Amino acid sequence: MVARMKWIVLALALSACDGKSEDNAGGGNETTPCDAAINRGIDMTLEKRMSRGPMAGTPDAKKLVDELKPKLKSALTQLCINDKWPESVVSCFQTAADVAPCKDGLKPEQRTKYTQEMMKVMMAGRAAGGSAMVGH
């Protein structure tokens, strides 16, 4: 349970923006700076996080990442576009090895929306019976 909670916290820390459908997220159709930055940032962060901790390299970790990645990318890209994230935050997603600190550049109301969207992604996976979405 503790290991899975860490993955949920990771997902919450992956703040970004995305307003597209999951079909467009990560599909190579980057059309805005948000698309490219979010796709790259989420990929790098999840890869880094998968290599550490008690779930590192496990089938559960891979399943979790496979479930979360498109949803995170979509949700964050939409927020980035709709809330007009500052260029510094978009750049952070484009260059950071781990995007957790990138959300610090958001305005308080943008961070609140980010947190709300991340919780929706986590709860939707949990409601669908996703094993990776086990609660605290």
C-alpha positions as CSV (number, residue, x, y, z in Angstrom):
1,M,0.0,0.0,0.0
2,V,2.8,2.4,0.9
3,A,4.6,1.8,-2.4
4,R,1.4,2.4,-4.4
5,M,0.7,5.6,-2.4
6,K,4.1,6.8,-3.5
7,W,3.1,6.3,-7.1
8,I,-0.1,8.2,-6.5
9,V,1.9,11.0,-4.9
10,L,4.2,11.0,-7.9
11,A,1.3,11.4,-10.3
12,L,0.1,14.4,-8.2
13,A,3.6,15.9,-8.4
14,L,3.6,15.7,-12.1
15,S,1.8,18.9,-12.6
16,A,1.4,20.2,-16.1
17,C,-1.2,21.1,-18.6
18,D,-3.3,19.3,-21.2
19,G,-6.7,19.9,-22.6
20,K,-6.7,17.4,-25.3
21,S,-8.2,14.0,-25.4
22,E,-6.2,11.0,-24.4
23,D,-6.1,10.0,-28.1
24,N,-4.0,13.0,-28.9
25,A,-1.8,12.9,-25.8
26,G,1.6,11.5,-26.7
27,G,0.6,10.6,-30.1
28,G,3.3,12.5,-31.9
29,N,0.8,15.2,-32.9
30,E,2.5,18.0,-30.8
31,T,1.0,21.2,-32.0
32,T,1.7,23.6,-29.1
33,P,4.7,24.2,-26.8
34,C,2.5,22.6,-24.1
35,D,2.1,19.3,-26.0
36,A,5.8,18.8,-26.6
37,A,6.9,19.9,-23.1
38,I,4.3,17.9,-21.2
39,N,4.9,14.8,-23.3
40,R,8.7,15.0,-22.7
41,G,8.3,16.0,-19.0
42,I,5.9,13.2,-18.1
43,D,8.0,10.6,-20.0
44,M,11.3,11.6,-18.3
45,T,9.7,11.8,-14.8
46,L,7.9,8.5,-15.0
47,E,11.0,6.8,-16.4
48,K,13.1,8.2,-13.6
49,R,10.6,7.3,-10.9
50,M,10.1,3.7,-12.3
51,S,13.8,3.1,-11.7
52,R,13.6,3.8,-8.0
53,G,11.7,2.6,-5.0
54,P,10.1,-0.6,-3.9
55,M,8.1,-1.0,-7.1
56,A,11.1,-0.3,-9.4
57,G,11.0,-2.6,-12.4
58,T,7.9,-4.6,-11.3
59,P,5.0,-5.5,-13.6
60,D,2.8,-3.4,-11.2
61,A,5.0,-0.3,-11.9
62,K,4.8,-0.8,-15.6
63,K,1.1,-1.3,-15.5
64,L,0.7,1.9,-13.4
65,V,2.8,3.9,-15.8
66,D,1.0,2.5,-18.8
67,E,-2.3,3.5,-17.2
68,L,-1.3,6.9,-16.0
69,K,0.9,8.3,-18.7
70,P,-1.7,9.1,-21.4
71,K,-4.1,10.4,-18.8
72,L,-1.5,12.6,-17.1
73,K,-0.3,14.0,-20.4
74,S,-3.8,14.8,-21.6
75,A,-4.9,16.4,-18.3
76,L,-1.8,18.5,-18.0
77,T,-1.6,19.6,-21.6
78,Q,-5.2,20.8,-21.4
79,L,-4.5,22.8,-18.3
80,C,-1.3,24.2,-19.8
81,I,-3.2,25.4,-22.9
82,N,-6.4,26.6,-21.2
83,D,-4.7,28.3,-18.2
84,K,-1.9,29.8,-20.4
85,W,0.9,28.5,-18.2
86,P,3.9,30.8,-18.0
87,E,6.7,30.1,-20.5
88,S,9.0,29.3,-17.5
89,V,6.8,26.4,-16.4
90,V,6.5,25.0,-20.0
91,S,10.3,25.3,-20.3
92,C,10.7,23.5,-17.0
93,F,8.7,20.5,-18.4
94,Q,10.8,20.6,-21.5
95,T,14.1,20.4,-19.7
96,A,13.7,19.0,-16.1
97,A,14.7,15.5,-15.3
98,D,11.7,15.4,-12.9
99,V,8.8,17.8,-13.3
100,A,7.7,17.9,-9.7
101,P,9.2,21.4,-9.0
102,C,7.9,22.8,-12.3
103,K,4.5,23.5,-10.8
104,D,6.1,26.0,-8.4
105,G,6.1,28.5,-11.2
106,L,2.3,28.4,-11.5
107,K,0.0,31.0,-10.0
108,P,-1.9,29.7,-6.9
109,E,-5.2,29.2,-8.8
110,Q,-3.3,27.3,-11.5
111,R,-1.7,25.0,-8.9
112,T,-5.1,24.4,-7.4
113,K,-6.5,23.4,-10.8
114,Y,-3.5,21.2,-11.4
115,T,-4.0,19.4,-8.1
116,Q,-7.7,19.0,-8.8
117,E,-7.0,17.5,-12.2
118,M,-4.4,15.1,-10.9
119,M,-6.8,13.9,-8.2
120,K,-9.4,13.3,-10.9
121,V,-7.0,11.2,-12.9
122,M,-6.2,9.1,-9.9
123,M,-9.8,8.7,-8.8
124,A,-11.0,7.8,-12.3
125,G,-8.4,5.0,-12.4
126,R,-9.4,3.8,-9.0
127,A,-13.1,3.8,-9.9
128,A,-12.3,1.8,-13.0
129,G,-10.7,-0.8,-10.9
130,G,-7.2,0.0,-11.9
131,S,-4.8,-2.0,-9.6
132,A,-2.4,0.9,-9.7
133,M,-5.0,3.2,-8.2
134,V,-5.1,1.6,-4.8
135,G,-5.7,4.3,-2.2
136,H,-3.7,5.3,0.9
